[in-house]
Amino acid sequence: MKNIRFRAWDGNKMMENVSILLISENAAYPNMRGDFHDSMQWDEEGLIYDPIVMRYTGLKDKKNIEIYEGDLYQVAFNKVYEVRFCEGGESNFEWYGGCFILYANEEQFFPFDKWAIDNGEVIGNIYENPELLNKQ
């Protein structure tokens, strides 16, 4: 059985190997402890800022870097895509039931295939390096 791993963006920094306390239909909530808890932000009402939780795809790029949702992935002709999870029924990939895709826009997205894995690489993520999406 594959080990399901997560990371989370707290609005300031990326937290690696985040354990998940609760997964609901629409959200995953990280276990609030240690460094992750200390870095969280509170609003005026004392409510904790919701972190953005990203799943590990189970894949590694050509440089053996783990690929997560939210990563920016560069492939052919230096095109940069965002790694996203596409739920079944939301796209042309509905027959998969859900899959990780390389997303450029609503008209241009592709499932990961062997060629993309062997020839692409993670160059950042949408939270720490959003300017890389506009560089194309």
Kinemage of the C-alpha trace (Angstrom):
@kinemage 1
@onewidth
@group {chain A} dominant
@subgroup {mainchain}
@vectorlist {calphas} color= white
{ca met a 1} P 0.000 0.000 0.000
{ca lys a 2} L 1.307 3.461 -0.913
{ca asn a 3} L 2.103 5.901 1.848
{ca ile a 4} L -0.144 8.944 1.358
{ca arg a 5} L 1.756 12.106 2.235
{ca phe a 6} L 0.866 15.762 2.408
{ca arg a 7} L 2.489 19.153 2.684
{ca ala a 8} L 0.773 22.432 3.564
{ca trp a 9} L 1.134 26.149 2.796
{ca asp a 10} L 0.299 28.326 5.795
{ca gly a 11} L 0.386 31.629 3.924
{ca asn a 12} L 4.047 32.238 4.795
{ca lys a 13} L 5.969 29.011 4.364
{ca met a 14} L 5.668 25.457 3.092
{ca met a 15} L 5.469 22.748 5.720
{ca glu a 16} L 6.693 19.330 4.571
{ca asn a 17} L 5.492 15.904 5.747
{ca val a 18} L 2.353 17.234 7.403
{ca ser a 19} L 0.274 14.614 9.174
{ca ile a 20} L -3.446 14.869 8.581
{ca leu a 21} L -5.802 14.956 11.538
{ca leu a 22} L -9.095 14.882 9.642
{ca ile a 23} L -10.136 14.428 6.040
{ca ser a 24} L -13.676 15.428 5.098
{ca glu a 25} L -15.430 15.380 1.719
{ca asn a 26} L -14.082 18.802 0.709
{ca ala a 27} L -11.038 19.395 2.879
{ca ala a 28} L -8.059 17.920 4.701
{ca tyr a 29} L -7.028 19.466 7.990
{ca pro a 30} L -3.436 19.187 9.153
{ca asn a 31} L -2.593 18.067 12.644
{ca met a 32} L -1.892 21.318 14.488
{ca arg a 33} L 1.301 20.643 16.390
{ca gly a 34} L 4.935 21.598 16.442
{ca asp a 35} L 6.311 24.049 13.869
{ca phe a 36} L 3.135 23.993 11.835
{ca his a 37} L 1.004 25.180 14.762
{ca asp a 38} L 3.551 27.861 15.704
{ca ser a 39} L 3.518 29.317 12.192
{ca met a 40} L -0.257 29.599 11.886
{ca gln a 41} L -1.940 32.985 11.665
{ca trp a 42} L -4.944 34.140 13.654
{ca asp a 43} L -7.519 36.672 12.520
{ca glu a 44} L -9.262 39.391 14.583
{ca glu a 45} L -11.783 36.890 15.908
{ca gly a 46} L -9.118 34.442 17.012
{ca leu a 47} L -9.898 31.906 14.297
{ca ile a 48} L -7.025 29.964 12.838
{ca tyr a 49} L -6.088 30.597 9.195
{ca asp a 50} L -6.963 27.589 7.037
{ca pro a 51} L -3.802 26.076 5.552
{ca ile a 52} L -3.727 24.817 1.976
{ca val a 53} L -3.056 21.088 2.029
{ca met a 54} L -1.432 19.398 -0.982
{ca arg a 55} L -1.251 15.672 -1.732
{ca tyr a 56} L 1.867 13.883 -2.902
{ca thr a 57} L 1.234 12.438 -6.382
{ca gly a 58} L 3.369 9.361 -5.747
{ca leu a 59} L 5.539 10.462 -8.687
{ca lys a 60} L 9.050 11.896 -8.975
{ca asp a 61} L 10.444 14.079 -11.751
{ca lys a 62} L 13.537 13.374 -13.857
{ca lys a 63} L 15.734 14.734 -11.026
{ca asn a 64} L 14.056 12.424 -8.487
{ca ile a 65} L 12.131 15.314 -6.835
{ca glu a 66} L 8.744 14.379 -5.359
{ca ile a 67} L 5.786 15.958 -7.194
{ca tyr a 68} L 2.923 17.483 -5.153
{ca glu a 69} L -0.293 19.290 -6.006
{ca gly a 70} L 0.502 22.966 -6.482
{ca asp a 71} L 3.945 22.295 -7.936
{ca leu a 72} L 4.980 24.043 -11.130
{ca tyr a 73} L 6.142 21.458 -13.633
{ca gln a 74} L 8.170 22.339 -16.719
{ca val a 75} L 8.107 20.072 -19.776
{ca ala a 76} L 8.414 20.337 -23.572
{ca phe a 77} L 9.299 23.675 -25.079
{ca asn a 78} L 9.791 25.040 -21.538
{ca lys a 79} L 6.025 25.125 -21.006
{ca val a 80} L 5.118 25.404 -17.299
{ca tyr a 81} L 2.053 23.670 -15.881
{ca glu a 82} L 0.481 23.590 -12.447
{ca val a 83} L 0.062 20.121 -10.947
{ca arg a 84} L -3.597 19.648 -9.967
{ca phe a 85} L -5.861 16.825 -8.916
{ca cys a 86} L -8.866 16.555 -11.212
{ca glu a 87} L -11.904 14.902 -9.653
{ca gly a 88} L -13.855 12.537 -11.869
{ca gly a 89} L -16.731 14.242 -13.642
{ca glu a 90} L -15.071 17.673 -13.789
{ca ser a 91} L -13.291 17.194 -17.103
{ca asn a 92} L -12.621 14.981 -20.073
{ca phe a 93} L -10.827 12.640 -17.639
{ca glu a 94} L -14.069 11.673 -15.915
{ca trp a 95} L -13.564 7.981 -16.733
{ca tyr a 96} L -10.457 7.969 -14.520
{ca gly a 97} L -12.538 8.797 -11.437
{ca gly a 98} L -9.854 11.361 -10.691
{ca cys a 99} L -6.224 11.909 -11.633
{ca phe a 100} L -3.342 14.313 -11.305
{ca ile a 101} L -3.014 16.570 -14.332
{ca leu a 102} L -0.663 19.170 -15.768
{ca tyr a 103} L -2.862 22.283 -15.971
{ca ala a 104} L -2.239 25.386 -18.086
{ca asn a 105} L -5.832 26.654 -18.449
{ca glu a 106} L -9.384 25.359 -18.912
{ca glu a 107} L -8.642 24.338 -22.502
{ca gln a 108} L -5.118 23.029 -22.037
{ca phe a 109} L -4.418 20.288 -19.509
{ca phe a 110} L -2.953 16.804 -19.728
{ca pro a 111} L -2.747 13.694 -17.555
{ca phe a 112} L 0.731 12.713 -16.407
{ca asp a 113} L 2.249 10.151 -18.759
{ca lys a 114} L 5.617 8.434 -18.853
{ca trp a 115} L 7.038 11.001 -21.271
{ca ala a 116} L 6.112 13.942 -18.992
{ca ile a 117} L 7.613 12.194 -15.959
{ca asp a 118} L 10.845 11.283 -17.785
{ca asn a 119} L 11.272 14.715 -19.413
{ca gly a 120} L 9.831 17.202 -16.942
{ca glu a 121} L 10.906 18.741 -13.682
{ca val a 122} L 9.514 20.597 -10.691
{ca ile a 123} L 10.686 24.233 -10.858
{ca gly a 124} L 8.759 25.636 -7.883
{ca asn a 125} L 5.203 25.865 -6.625
{ca ile a 126} L 2.279 28.258 -7.096
{ca tyr a 127} L 2.545 29.673 -3.561
{ca glu a 128} L 6.251 30.478 -3.345
{ca asn a 129} L 6.909 31.075 -7.072
{ca pro a 130} L 3.689 32.338 -8.744
{ca glu a 131} L 5.724 34.493 -11.160
{ca leu a 132} L 6.964 31.333 -12.915
{ca leu a 133} L 3.486 30.740 -14.378
{ca asn a 134} L 3.577 34.131 -16.120
{ca lys a 135} L 7.095 33.635 -17.462
{ca gln a 136} L 6.001 31.459 -20.404
